[in-house]
Structures are given as structure tokens and as C-alpha cells.
Amino acid sequence: MAKLFEPLTIRGVTLRNRIAMSPMCQYSARDGMPADWHLVHLGSRAVGGAAAVIAEATAVEARGRISSADTGIWNGAQAEAWARITRFVAAQGAVPGIQLAHAGRKAAADVPPPGESVVAPSASAFSSEDSVPHALTEAEVAGVVRAFADGARRAHEAGFRVAEVHGAHGYLIHEFLSPLVNRREDAYGRDRRRFLLEVVDAVRRVWPEDLPLFVRLSATDWAPGGIDGDDTVETARLLKDRGVDLIDCSSGGAIPGVHVPEAPGYQVPFAARVRREAGILTGAVGRITAPTHAEAVLAAGEADLILLARELLRHPYWPLDAARALGVDVDWPRQYGRAKA
């Protein structure tokens, strides 16, 4: 059996293989509500054989959306709309997942409701073209932590069985983590991990013990003075102790204009190091497109899960074809059985 098609059990959830769809914004929601597009988009990848289908960065506050067309989980109506989607994904044998997110200073200017503003750990804009954000007070930080916990509770009610806290790509949690962005002089500046750890603790308290919790991290800022591999290994160790099950290893996004040496598998070394040195499950993501490449990453012990993004946009049934390429017989949807031979 190819490693890519071995089941992976995390807490009380078993993934049918080691392939997950990475969260990708679809810019197709209104007032944070997922719609038919999300049902078809996410459902297609479940039909296509992915083991976990993780919905896009889903905001825990209205002001936390990257764009005004992003999904949310800050109210019950949104949770109810998600429930239809999670039921379908689960019925196809995949595990529905959600990425709980807050865009921070990278939220679009038209996102915050009237009377509110874009927020960040410090009053510095992402770029010269962006407005200066409001620096969160300690009391406001506590409110955002509660919003993450409330979002996780609603996500569970909606039928999600994997939750991922988005701590990467220059969004709010990453803004607190990165010394290139966090200029605070209070407790959240002296300990840049404090906000992330408070969020994880709050989410883990409401997220059922038998369900997995992932965290996506930018393992490096790709810039001098920013987050590096040593920082990320230490963060992963702390997260493991707090009940996080897997680190989804990405990179970059804190500041504009950095050079990212993109190449096939360019982020795999981050997943390998975190897995080896922090002793926690990791997911590898970024320019992994060939089944043989995905298999090699897992066989070498560099990661436990392969997260596919744009390749699954191009090829929703990649897992089924990957199984054939690696000589593995997997079940196809009954409705598509006539095409398997």
C-alpha cells in the first residue's frame, strides 16, 4: 500500500488517506454566508477522493474577513448554512474541516461594519496602499479570543470534524507572532505567542476532545528579523502541549515585497523539521502536484498529511487518479463506478 493511501487516525477521526484539500478563499459569499458555490466546490473534492476537505479561511468576526465576499462563522445563520455542506461532504466519505480565521490588518477596507475599523496588534499598515489599523487594546484582544472560541463552537454545531486555527500568511495571529509586525510593549509584545496560545486554549476548551485541532503556521517570514525555523519549532512544541494535533506548515505573508523561493515542495523542509524536532504531526503544502512527489514526502517521514491547493482546483479528482498512478485500488463513488475501469 502506498503511504499516500494509508488511513490516518487523529483522536477519534480517521482520514481514509493522507490527502487533504487546503483552505482556499472562493470570494463567493454574501454577509459571510456560504452558498451553492461552496457546496459544489467542497463537495466535488469529497467526491474526488480527498480524505479531509477544509473550507476556506472563515472569519470569526465580520471585521475579520479578508474580503467582503469571504465566509464567516460569527452567527447561527452561517452555521446553519454550513451544516448543509458538511452533511454532503461527510456523506461522500470525507472529513469536513474549517479554518477559523481573522484577517487583522489585511482585511479589506470595506470589511469592518460601520463604526469599526481594521485591527492589528500595532498601528502599522500592511503596505502604503492600506489604511493604518486600530491597535487592539488588551480588552479587545480578549474579545477576539472569545470570538475564536464562539466560532469553534458554532463550527462543531455545523458538523465540522476538524478545526484549523489560521496562524499564518500575515493575518491577525501571524501579526502577533511576527516581530516584523508586532511592536507592542505590553504582555502581548513581550510574549509574541501569547495571543495564539490564548486562542488555542479557548478553542480547545469548546472543541470536543475526540476531534482534531490543527494550526497553520508561517514557518518563516522570509525576511531578516522575522520568524524563522527555530521560532516555529518552539511554537509547535508549545501547541502540542496545549492539545494541538497537527501543524500545517506554510510560510510568508507578514510583509510585502519579500522573495519567496517557490519550487516544487519548497515548504516541505519546514514540515519535516517541525515533525522531527517538535514531535507533532505535520502537513506539507505548496507546489506538490505529482502523486510520486506526495508519496516520496510521506515515505521519507517528512510529513503525515499532504495538503493540496491549486492542484485540486485544476483537478478535483486528483486523489482517484493518484491512486491509479501508484497502483492502489480505492473505492470510487457508486455513481461514477462505470468510469473506473
C-alpha positions as CSV (number, residue, x, y, z in Angstrom):
1,M,0.0,0.0,0.0
2,A,1.3,3.4,-0.9
3,K,1.8,5.6,2.1
4,L,-0.4,8.3,0.5
5,F,-3.4,5.9,0.7
6,E,-2.9,4.7,4.2
7,P,-5.5,5.8,6.7
8,L,-4.6,8.4,9.3
9,T,-6.3,8.4,12.7
10,I,-6.1,11.5,14.8
11,R,-8.0,11.4,18.0
12,G,-11.5,10.0,17.2
13,V,-11.3,10.8,13.4
14,T,-9.9,8.5,10.8
15,L,-8.9,10.0,7.4
16,R,-9.3,7.5,4.6
17,N,-6.0,8.6,3.1
18,R,-3.3,11.3,3.6
19,I,-4.7,13.8,1.1
20,A,-6.5,17.0,2.3
21,M,-7.8,20.0,0.4
22,S,-6.1,23.1,1.7
23,P,-8.3,26.1,2.6
24,M,-8.8,28.4,-0.4
25,C,-10.9,31.6,-0.4
26,Q,-13.7,31.5,-3.0
27,Y,-14.9,35.1,-2.8
28,S,-18.4,33.9,-3.3
29,A,-20.2,34.6,0.0
30,R,-22.6,37.4,1.0
31,D,-22.7,38.6,4.6
32,G,-20.4,35.6,5.4
33,M,-22.9,33.0,4.3
34,P,-21.7,30.0,2.3
35,A,-23.9,29.3,-0.7
36,D,-24.4,26.8,-3.5
37,W,-20.9,27.5,-4.9
38,H,-19.4,26.3,-1.6
39,L,-21.5,23.2,-1.6
40,V,-20.4,22.2,-5.1
41,H,-16.7,23.3,-4.6
42,L,-16.2,21.5,-1.4
43,G,-18.5,18.6,-2.3
44,S,-16.6,17.9,-5.5
45,R,-13.3,17.4,-3.7
46,A,-15.0,15.0,-1.3
47,V,-16.5,13.1,-4.3
48,G,-13.0,13.2,-5.8
49,G,-11.5,11.2,-3.0
50,A,-9.8,13.7,-0.7
51,A,-9.8,12.5,2.9
52,A,-10.3,15.9,4.5
53,V,-11.9,18.9,2.8
54,I,-11.1,22.1,4.7
55,A,-13.2,25.1,4.0
56,E,-11.7,28.5,3.3
57,A,-10.4,31.0,5.9
58,T,-13.7,31.6,7.7
59,A,-13.9,34.7,9.8
60,V,-14.8,34.6,13.4
61,E,-15.8,38.3,13.3
62,A,-17.3,40.4,10.5
63,R,-14.3,42.7,10.6
64,G,-12.0,39.7,10.3
65,R,-12.8,38.8,6.7
66,I,-10.1,39.1,4.1
67,S,-12.7,40.4,1.6
68,S,-16.3,41.2,1.9
69,A,-17.1,38.0,-0.1
70,D,-15.5,35.7,2.4
71,T,-17.3,33.2,4.6
72,G,-18.0,33.6,8.3
73,I,-18.9,31.7,11.4
74,W,-19.8,34.5,13.7
75,N,-23.6,33.8,13.8
76,G,-26.0,30.9,13.9
77,A,-27.4,31.5,10.4
78,Q,-23.9,31.0,9.0
79,A,-23.5,27.8,11.0
80,E,-26.9,26.5,9.7
81,A,-25.8,27.2,6.1
82,W,-22.5,25.4,6.6
83,A,-24.4,22.3,8.0
84,R,-25.9,21.5,4.6
85,I,-22.4,21.4,3.2
86,T,-20.8,19.4,6.0
87,R,-23.5,16.8,5.7
88,F,-22.8,16.3,2.0
89,V,-19.0,16.2,2.4
90,A,-19.3,13.6,5.2
91,A,-21.7,11.5,3.1
92,Q,-19.0,11.2,0.5
93,G,-16.6,9.7,3.0
94,A,-14.5,12.8,3.6
95,V,-14.0,14.6,6.8
96,P,-15.3,18.2,6.7
97,G,-12.9,20.8,8.2
98,I,-12.9,24.5,8.7
99,Q,-10.2,27.1,9.0
100,L,-11.0,29.6,11.8
101,A,-9.5,32.9,10.8
102,H,-9.2,36.6,11.4
103,A,-7.6,38.8,8.7
104,G,-6.3,41.5,11.1
105,R,-4.7,44.4,9.2
106,K,-5.0,42.5,5.9
107,A,-8.8,42.8,5.9
108,A,-10.2,44.9,3.0
109,A,-11.1,48.4,3.9
110,D,-14.8,47.8,3.2
111,V,-15.0,44.8,5.5
112,P,-15.5,46.3,9.0
113,P,-19.1,47.1,9.9
114,P,-20.0,50.8,10.2
115,G,-18.2,52.4,13.2
116,E,-15.5,49.7,13.3
117,S,-12.0,49.6,11.7
118,V,-9.4,47.1,10.5
119,V,-7.5,45.9,13.6
120,A,-4.0,44.6,14.3
121,P,-1.6,44.2,17.2
122,S,0.1,47.5,16.3
123,A,-0.9,50.6,14.4
124,S,1.1,49.9,11.3
125,A,-0.4,49.3,7.8
126,F,0.5,46.2,5.7
127,S,1.5,48.5,2.8
128,S,1.5,52.1,1.8
129,E,-1.8,51.4,-0.1
130,D,-3.6,50.2,3.1
131,S,-5.1,52.2,5.9
132,V,-3.5,52.3,9.3
133,P,-5.2,49.7,11.5
134,H,-6.5,50.2,15.0
135,A,-4.2,48.6,17.6
136,L,-6.2,46.3,19.7
137,T,-6.4,47.0,23.4
138,E,-5.9,44.1,25.9
139,A,-9.6,44.0,26.5
140,E,-10.3,43.9,22.7
141,V,-7.7,41.1,22.4
142,A,-9.7,39.1,24.9
143,G,-12.9,39.8,22.8
144,V,-11.2,38.3,19.7
145,V,-10.1,35.2,21.7
146,R,-13.8,34.7,22.7
147,A,-14.8,35.1,19.0
148,F,-12.5,32.3,18.0
149,A,-14.0,30.1,20.7
150,D,-17.5,31.0,19.7
151,G,-16.7,30.3,16.1
152,A,-15.3,26.9,17.0
153,R,-18.4,26.0,19.0
154,R,-20.6,27.0,16.0
155,A,-18.4,25.0,13.7
156,H,-18.9,21.9,15.7
157,E,-22.7,22.5,15.7
158,A,-22.5,22.9,11.9
159,G,-20.9,19.4,11.6
160,F,-17.3,20.2,11.1
161,R,-15.0,17.5,12.5
162,V,-11.6,19.1,12.0
163,A,-10.8,22.7,13.1
164,E,-7.8,24.6,12.0
165,V,-6.7,27.9,13.6
166,H,-5.2,30.1,10.9
167,G,-1.9,31.5,12.3
168,A,-0.2,32.2,9.0
169,H,0.0,34.4,5.9
170,G,0.2,37.8,7.7
171,Y,-3.3,37.6,9.2
172,L,-4.1,38.6,12.8
173,I,-2.5,35.7,14.7
174,H,0.6,35.8,12.5
175,E,0.8,39.6,13.0
176,F,1.1,39.0,16.8
177,L,3.7,36.2,16.2
178,S,6.0,38.1,13.8
179,P,8.5,40.6,15.3
180,L,8.3,42.4,11.9
181,V,4.7,43.4,12.7
182,N,4.2,43.2,16.5
183,R,5.5,46.4,18.1
184,R,3.6,46.1,21.3
185,E,5.2,46.8,24.7
186,D,2.6,45.0,26.8
187,A,2.3,41.3,27.6
188,Y,1.3,40.5,24.0
189,G,4.5,42.1,22.8
190,R,6.9,40.7,25.4
191,D,5.5,37.2,24.6
192,R,4.5,37.2,20.9
193,R,3.0,33.7,21.2
194,R,0.6,34.7,23.9
195,F,-2.4,35.6,21.7
196,L,-2.0,32.4,19.6
197,L,-1.8,30.3,22.8
198,E,-4.9,32.0,24.3
199,V,-6.8,31.4,21.1
200,V,-5.8,27.7,21.0
201,D,-6.7,27.2,24.7
202,A,-10.1,28.8,24.2
203,V,-10.8,26.8,21.1
204,R,-9.6,23.5,22.6
205,R,-11.9,24.1,25.6
206,V,-15.0,24.1,23.4
207,W,-13.8,21.8,20.6
208,P,-14.7,18.2,21.5
209,E,-11.8,16.2,23.0
210,D,-12.3,13.4,20.3
211,L,-11.9,15.8,17.4
212,P,-8.6,17.0,15.9
213,L,-7.3,20.6,16.1
214,F,-4.8,21.8,13.6
215,V,-2.9,25.1,13.4
216,R,-1.5,26.6,10.3
217,L,1.8,28.5,10.8
218,S,4.0,30.5,8.5
219,A,7.3,28.7,9.4
220,T,9.4,31.7,8.1
221,D,8.7,35.3,7.2
222,W,11.4,35.0,4.5
223,A,12.9,38.2,5.9
224,P,15.7,39.2,8.3
225,G,14.5,39.7,11.8
226,G,11.3,37.8,11.2
227,I,10.0,34.3,12.2
228,D,12.5,31.5,11.5
229,G,12.6,27.8,11.9
230,D,13.8,27.9,15.5
231,D,10.8,30.1,16.4
232,T,8.4,27.7,14.7
233,V,9.7,24.6,16.3
234,E,9.3,26.1,19.7
235,T,5.8,27.3,18.9
236,A,4.9,23.8,17.7
237,R,6.2,22.3,21.0
238,L,4.0,24.7,23.0
239,L,1.0,24.0,20.8
240,K,1.4,20.2,21.1
241,D,1.3,20.6,24.9
242,R,-2.0,22.5,24.5
243,G,-3.8,19.8,22.6
244,V,-3.0,20.7,19.0
245,D,-2.7,17.6,16.9
246,L,-1.1,18.8,13.6
247,I,0.9,21.8,12.4
248,D,0.0,22.8,8.8
249,C,3.4,24.2,7.7
250,S,3.2,27.2,5.3
251,S,5.3,30.4,5.1
252,G,5.4,34.1,4.4
253,G,2.7,36.8,4.2
254,A,3.7,39.0,7.1
255,I,5.1,41.8,5.0
256,P,5.0,42.6,1.3
257,G,7.9,42.5,-1.1
258,V,9.9,39.5,0.2
259,H,11.4,37.0,-2.1
260,V,9.9,33.5,-1.7
261,P,12.0,30.8,-3.5
262,E,9.0,28.9,-4.8
263,A,9.7,25.5,-6.3
264,P,8.0,22.1,-6.1
265,G,7.9,21.1,-2.4
266,Y,9.7,24.3,-1.2
267,Q,7.8,24.2,2.1
268,V,8.3,20.5,2.8
269,P,11.5,21.1,4.8
270,F,9.5,23.1,7.3
271,A,7.1,20.3,7.9
272,A,10.0,17.8,8.2
273,R,11.8,19.8,10.8
274,V,8.7,20.6,12.9
275,R,7.8,16.9,12.8
276,R,11.2,15.8,13.8
277,E,12.1,18.3,16.4
278,A,8.7,19.1,18.0
279,G,7.4,15.5,17.8
280,I,4.0,16.5,16.3
281,L,2.1,15.5,13.2
282,T,2.7,17.9,10.3
283,G,1.1,18.7,7.0
284,A,3.1,19.6,3.9
285,V,1.7,22.2,1.5
286,G,3.0,24.1,-1.5
287,R,3.7,23.1,-5.1
288,I,3.1,19.4,-4.5
289,T,1.4,18.3,-7.7
290,A,2.7,14.8,-8.7
291,P,1.5,11.7,-6.9
292,T,5.0,10.3,-6.8
293,H,6.2,13.5,-5.1
294,A,3.5,13.4,-2.5
295,E,4.3,9.7,-1.9
296,A,8.0,10.4,-1.5
297,V,7.4,13.2,1.1
298,L,5.4,10.8,3.2
299,A,7.7,7.8,2.7
300,A,10.6,9.9,3.8
301,G,8.9,10.8,7.1
302,E,8.8,14.5,6.2
303,A,5.1,14.9,6.8
304,D,2.0,13.0,7.8
305,L,-0.5,14.7,5.6
306,I,-0.4,16.3,2.1
307,L,-2.5,19.4,1.6
308,L,-3.3,20.3,-2.0
309,A,-4.5,23.7,-3.0
310,R,-4.4,24.9,-6.6
311,E,-3.8,21.4,-7.9
312,L,-7.2,20.5,-6.6
313,L,-8.7,23.5,-8.3
314,R,-7.2,22.2,-11.6
315,H,-8.0,18.6,-10.9
316,P,-10.8,17.9,-8.4
317,Y,-10.4,14.1,-8.8
318,W,-6.6,14.1,-8.3
319,P,-6.9,11.5,-5.4
320,L,-8.6,9.0,-7.7
321,D,-6.0,9.4,-10.4
322,A,-3.2,9.4,-7.9
323,A,-4.4,6.0,-6.6
324,R,-4.3,4.6,-10.1
325,A,-0.8,6.1,-10.7
326,L,0.5,4.5,-7.5
327,G,-1.2,1.1,-8.1
328,V,-3.7,1.4,-5.3
329,D,-7.3,0.2,-5.7
330,V,-9.6,2.7,-4.0
331,D,-13.4,2.9,-4.0
332,W,-14.9,5.3,-6.4
333,P,-18.3,6.9,-5.9
334,R,-21.0,4.4,-6.8
335,Q,-22.4,6.9,-9.3
336,Y,-19.1,7.1,-11.1
337,G,-18.2,3.3,-11.0
338,R,-18.7,2.8,-14.7
339,A,-15.7,5.1,-15.4
340,K,-13.3,3.4,-13.1
341,A,-12.1,0.6,-15.3
